Amino acid sequence: MSAHDSGTLDIIDAHFHIWNPAVQRLPWLDNADPALRRHWSLDMFKAAYAPFAPDGVRLLGGVYVEVDCDDPEQEDRFIASNHDPLILARVMRACTKPWMRVPLFADGVRDPLHIPSSQPGRCMDDEFIGGLRMLGAAGLPFDVCARINELDDVAAAHEQAPDTTMVIDHMGNVTPTDFTEQYRESMRRLAAQPNTYIKVSGYPTADRAFVRDLLAFSRETFAGRRMYASNWPVVGTYSSFEEHLRMLIDEEGHDESLFRDTAAQVYHIDMANATSIASLADGANQTIDNTTIIANTAKETTWEPSLKACFALLSR
């Protein structure tokens, strides 16, 4: 029986953020929506899904994505010390080079290309492409958040590092104005690499026709390689968390690949473990076997040496 038939939908949110301005400095918040200039916690993230529970939606957990902190090592410590099982994977900040430093606990890497400090065309640099190749050799996916007019550059870079899994954040940052044939051609070029994936997030939802056309295009272009992502709490600056998710469920149904399986595959998430912990949190009469508990404990304790060693050197 599918999730749709049973009326249930287990979700892995492939892109969420948490931060605390009391202990982190995020310079971009200075010019951001004032609503974002506060502490955003995991409890708040979990609460955002609560209104969907009567509809059979259950949050298994999510993929934390770096927040462009001015001190990436401080962010590494902040996230590495958080052992909440709701965090199923961690995409951390790194400067993409063959000798980049990556936190030992990272399940993926992001090097933002859309921020003002990132020079246009940087992803075409030899060092950047060398870093992409090293990530592929290490089995770590690379999240791409790029300016929409640089999607062809991203595609060209990936063509030179085809063994690397690349995840396009936020549908390439498209808006109704940018949803042009040029955008479609760029996305088709990206999709031509079989290990390119896309996060279904980041688009405004006020124009329902635009959303419907965009989702149809993504289904056609990235069939089986799409993953739901909320972009919480930033989603509130161009839509709302509830509208984004409800509209997506309305248009896509209970698509297990979109809402759960693709994220688990790309970020190497242990589905059995995630489901067991979610059931326990729901108060279900299920138990987690001892081997799972031991595995979780071992994973947590290995993070402490990672704070001391701090990073893995990927160069050879």
C-alpha positions as CSV (number, residue, x, y, z in Angstrom):
1,M,0.0,0.0,0.0
2,S,1.4,3.4,-0.9
3,A,1.5,6.4,1.4
4,H,-1.2,7.9,-0.8
5,D,-3.5,4.9,-0.4
6,S,-3.0,4.8,3.4
7,G,-3.5,8.5,3.9
8,T,-0.1,8.9,5.5
9,L,2.9,10.8,4.3
10,D,6.4,10.5,5.9
11,I,8.5,13.5,5.1
12,I,12.2,14.2,5.1
13,D,12.7,17.9,4.7
14,A,15.7,18.2,2.5
15,H,16.6,21.8,3.4
16,F,16.0,23.7,6.6
17,H,18.1,26.1,8.8
18,I,18.4,26.9,12.4
19,W,20.4,29.7,13.9
20,N,20.9,31.7,17.1
21,P,22.1,35.3,16.7
22,A,23.1,35.3,20.4
23,V,26.0,32.9,19.6
24,Q,26.4,33.3,15.8
25,R,27.0,36.2,13.5
26,L,25.1,36.1,10.2
27,P,25.9,39.3,8.4
28,W,23.3,38.8,5.7
29,L,20.6,39.2,8.4
30,D,21.4,42.9,8.7
31,N,19.6,43.5,5.3
32,A,17.1,40.6,5.6
33,D,13.5,40.6,6.5
34,P,13.3,41.7,10.2
35,A,11.2,38.6,11.0
36,L,14.4,36.5,10.4
37,R,16.5,38.4,12.9
38,R,15.8,36.1,15.8
39,H,16.6,32.6,17.2
40,W,15.1,29.9,15.1
41,S,15.2,26.5,16.9
42,L,14.5,22.9,16.1
43,D,11.4,23.0,18.4
44,M,10.0,25.8,16.2
45,F,10.9,23.8,13.0
46,K,9.0,20.8,14.4
47,A,6.1,22.9,15.4
48,A,5.7,24.1,11.8
49,Y,4.7,20.6,10.8
50,A,2.1,20.1,13.6
51,P,-0.9,21.5,11.7
52,F,-0.3,18.8,9.0
53,A,-0.5,15.9,11.5
54,P,-4.3,15.5,11.2
55,D,-3.8,15.0,7.4
56,G,-1.4,12.1,8.1
57,V,1.8,14.0,7.6
58,R,4.7,12.9,9.8
59,L,8.1,14.7,9.9
60,L,10.9,12.1,10.1
61,G,13.5,14.8,10.2
62,G,15.4,17.0,7.9
63,V,18.7,18.0,6.3
64,Y,20.4,21.0,8.0
65,V,22.0,23.4,5.5
66,E,24.7,25.9,6.4
67,V,23.6,29.5,7.1
68,D,26.4,31.6,5.7
69,C,27.8,32.3,9.2
70,D,30.8,34.7,9.3
71,D,32.7,32.0,11.2
72,P,32.1,28.6,9.6
73,E,34.1,26.8,12.3
74,Q,31.8,28.3,14.9
75,E,28.8,27.0,12.9
76,D,30.5,23.6,12.8
77,R,30.8,23.5,16.5
78,F,27.2,24.8,17.0
79,I,25.8,22.0,14.8
80,A,28.2,19.2,15.8
81,S,27.1,19.7,19.4
82,N,23.4,19.3,18.6
83,H,22.6,15.6,18.7
84,D,18.8,16.0,18.2
85,P,17.7,13.0,16.0
86,L,15.5,15.4,14.0
87,I,18.7,16.4,12.2
88,L,19.1,13.5,9.8
89,A,22.0,15.0,7.7
90,R,24.2,18.1,7.7
91,V,25.3,20.1,4.7
92,M,28.1,22.3,5.9
93,R,30.0,25.3,4.5
94,A,33.4,24.8,2.7
95,C,35.4,26.7,0.2
96,T,35.5,24.5,-2.8
97,K,39.1,23.7,-3.7
98,P,41.1,20.5,-4.0
99,W,42.5,21.1,-0.5
100,M,39.3,22.2,1.2
101,R,38.5,21.5,4.8
102,V,35.3,19.8,5.5
103,P,33.9,18.9,9.0
104,L,34.2,15.2,9.7
105,F,30.5,14.9,10.5
106,A,29.3,16.6,7.2
107,D,26.9,14.6,4.9
108,G,27.3,17.2,2.2
109,V,28.9,20.5,1.3
110,R,27.6,23.9,0.2
111,D,29.7,26.8,-1.0
112,P,27.2,29.6,-1.8
113,L,27.5,31.1,-5.3
114,H,24.6,33.5,-4.9
115,I,26.0,35.7,-2.2
116,P,27.6,39.1,-3.0
117,S,31.1,38.0,-2.0
118,S,31.0,35.2,-4.6
119,Q,32.4,36.5,-7.9
120,P,30.3,35.7,-11.0
121,G,31.7,32.7,-12.8
122,R,33.7,31.4,-9.8
123,C,32.4,27.9,-10.3
124,M,34.3,27.7,-13.6
125,D,37.7,28.2,-11.8
126,D,40.1,25.3,-12.0
127,E,40.3,25.2,-8.2
128,F,36.5,25.1,-7.8
129,I,36.2,22.2,-10.4
130,G,39.1,20.4,-8.7
131,G,37.2,20.7,-5.4
132,L,34.0,19.3,-7.0
133,R,36.1,16.3,-8.2
134,M,37.4,15.7,-4.7
135,L,33.9,15.8,-3.2
136,G,32.9,13.2,-5.8
137,A,35.9,11.0,-4.8
138,A,34.9,11.4,-1.1
139,G,31.2,10.5,-1.8
140,L,29.9,13.8,-0.6
141,P,27.1,15.6,-2.4
142,F,27.5,19.3,-3.3
143,D,24.6,21.7,-2.8
144,V,24.5,24.5,-5.3
145,C,22.7,27.8,-4.6
146,A,23.5,30.0,-7.6
147,R,22.3,33.1,-9.3
148,I,19.8,32.2,-12.0
149,N,22.0,33.7,-14.8
150,E,24.9,31.4,-13.7
151,L,23.1,28.1,-14.1
152,D,24.8,27.3,-17.4
153,D,28.2,27.9,-15.6
154,V,27.1,25.4,-12.9
155,A,26.2,22.9,-15.6
156,A,29.6,23.4,-17.4
157,A,31.4,22.9,-14.1
158,H,29.5,19.7,-13.3
159,E,30.2,18.4,-16.8
160,Q,33.9,18.6,-15.8
161,A,33.2,16.7,-12.5
162,P,30.6,14.2,-13.6
163,D,31.2,11.8,-10.7
164,T,30.1,14.3,-8.1
165,T,26.5,14.3,-7.0
166,M,25.1,17.8,-7.4
167,V,22.0,19.2,-5.7
168,I,20.4,22.3,-7.2
169,D,18.9,24.3,-4.4
170,H,15.6,26.1,-4.7
171,M,14.7,25.2,-8.3
172,G,17.6,27.4,-9.4
173,N,16.1,30.4,-7.6
174,V,13.5,30.9,-10.3
175,T,10.6,33.4,-10.1
176,P,7.6,33.9,-12.5
177,T,9.6,36.6,-14.3
178,D,12.6,34.2,-14.7
179,F,10.6,31.2,-15.8
180,T,11.8,31.6,-19.4
181,E,12.9,29.3,-22.2
182,Q,16.5,30.2,-21.2
183,Y,15.9,29.0,-17.7
184,R,14.4,25.8,-19.1
185,E,17.3,25.2,-21.3
186,S,19.8,25.7,-18.5
187,M,17.9,23.3,-16.3
188,R,17.7,20.7,-19.0
189,R,21.5,21.0,-19.4
190,L,21.9,20.4,-15.7
191,A,19.6,17.5,-15.7
192,A,21.6,15.8,-18.5
193,Q,24.0,14.7,-15.8
194,P,22.3,11.7,-14.2
195,N,23.6,12.5,-10.7
196,T,22.1,16.0,-10.7
197,Y,19.2,16.4,-8.3
198,I,16.9,19.4,-7.5
199,K,15.2,20.7,-4.4
200,V,11.6,21.7,-4.8
201,S,11.7,24.9,-2.9
202,G,12.5,28.6,-3.0
203,Y,9.8,29.7,-5.4
204,P,7.0,32.2,-4.6
205,T,3.5,30.7,-4.4
206,A,1.2,33.6,-5.0
207,D,0.8,32.7,-8.7
208,R,-0.7,29.2,-8.6
209,A,-0.5,28.8,-12.4
210,F,3.3,29.5,-12.2
211,V,3.7,27.0,-9.5
212,R,1.7,24.3,-11.4
213,D,3.8,24.9,-14.6
214,L,7.1,25.0,-12.7
215,L,6.3,21.7,-10.9
216,A,5.2,20.1,-14.2
217,F,8.5,21.2,-15.8
218,S,10.5,19.8,-12.9
219,R,8.7,16.4,-13.1
220,E,9.4,16.2,-16.7
221,T,13.1,17.3,-16.5
222,F,14.2,15.7,-13.2
223,A,12.0,12.6,-13.0
224,G,12.9,10.6,-9.9
225,R,15.5,13.2,-8.9
226,R,13.4,15.8,-7.0
227,M,13.3,16.3,-3.3
228,Y,10.9,18.3,-1.2
229,A,12.6,21.1,0.8
230,S,10.9,23.8,2.9
231,N,13.7,26.3,3.2
232,W,12.4,27.0,6.7
233,P,12.4,29.6,8.1
234,V,13.5,31.7,5.0
235,V,10.3,30.4,3.1
236,G,8.4,33.1,5.1
237,T,10.0,35.8,3.0
238,Y,8.4,34.8,-0.3
239,S,5.6,32.5,0.7
240,S,4.6,30.7,3.9
241,F,5.7,27.4,5.2
242,E,2.1,26.1,5.2
243,E,1.1,27.4,1.8
244,H,4.3,26.0,0.2
245,L,3.8,22.5,1.7
246,R,0.0,22.4,1.2
247,M,0.3,23.5,-2.4
248,L,3.0,20.9,-3.1
249,I,0.9,18.1,-1.6
250,D,-2.1,19.3,-3.6
251,E,-0.1,19.2,-6.9
252,E,2.1,16.2,-6.3
253,G,0.0,13.9,-4.0
254,H,1.8,11.7,-1.6
255,D,4.9,11.1,-3.8
256,E,7.3,9.1,-1.6
257,S,10.2,9.7,-3.9
258,L,9.7,13.5,-3.7
259,F,8.9,13.8,0.0
260,R,11.2,11.2,1.4
261,D,13.2,8.7,-0.6
262,T,15.4,10.9,-2.8
263,A,16.7,12.9,0.1
264,A,17.5,9.7,2.0
265,Q,19.4,8.4,-1.0
266,V,21.4,11.5,-1.7
267,Y,22.3,12.3,1.9
268,H,22.8,8.6,2.9
269,I,20.1,8.7,5.6
270,D,19.3,5.5,7.5
271,M,15.5,5.3,6.8
272,A,14.9,2.5,9.3
273,N,16.5,4.5,12.0
274,A,14.7,7.7,11.1
275,T,11.3,5.9,11.0
276,S,11.9,4.2,14.3
277,I,12.9,7.4,16.1
278,A,9.9,9.2,14.6
279,S,7.5,6.4,15.8
280,L,9.1,6.6,19.3
281,A,8.6,10.4,19.3
282,D,4.9,9.9,18.3
283,G,4.4,7.7,21.3
284,A,3.9,4.6,19.1
285,N,4.2,1.2,20.7
286,Q,7.3,0.4,18.8
287,T,10.8,-0.3,20.1
288,I,14.2,0.5,18.7
289,D,16.5,-2.5,18.8
290,N,19.7,-2.3,20.7
291,T,21.9,-2.3,17.7
292,T,20.2,0.9,16.5
293,I,20.7,2.6,19.8
294,I,24.3,1.6,19.9
295,A,24.8,2.9,16.4
296,N,23.3,6.2,17.4
297,T,25.5,6.5,20.5
298,A,28.6,5.6,18.5
299,K,27.8,8.3,15.9
300,E,27.4,10.9,18.6
301,T,30.6,10.1,20.4
302,T,32.6,10.2,17.2
303,W,31.6,13.9,16.8
304,E,33.6,14.9,19.9
305,P,37.0,14.0,18.3
306,S,35.8,15.8,15.2
307,L,35.6,19.0,17.2
308,K,39.2,18.5,18.3
309,A,40.5,17.5,14.9
310,C,37.8,19.8,13.5
311,F,38.2,18.9,9.8
312,A,39.0,16.3,7.4
313,L,41.6,17.2,4.7
314,L,40.3,16.0,1.4
315,S,43.4,16.5,-0.6
316,R,45.6,13.6,-1.3
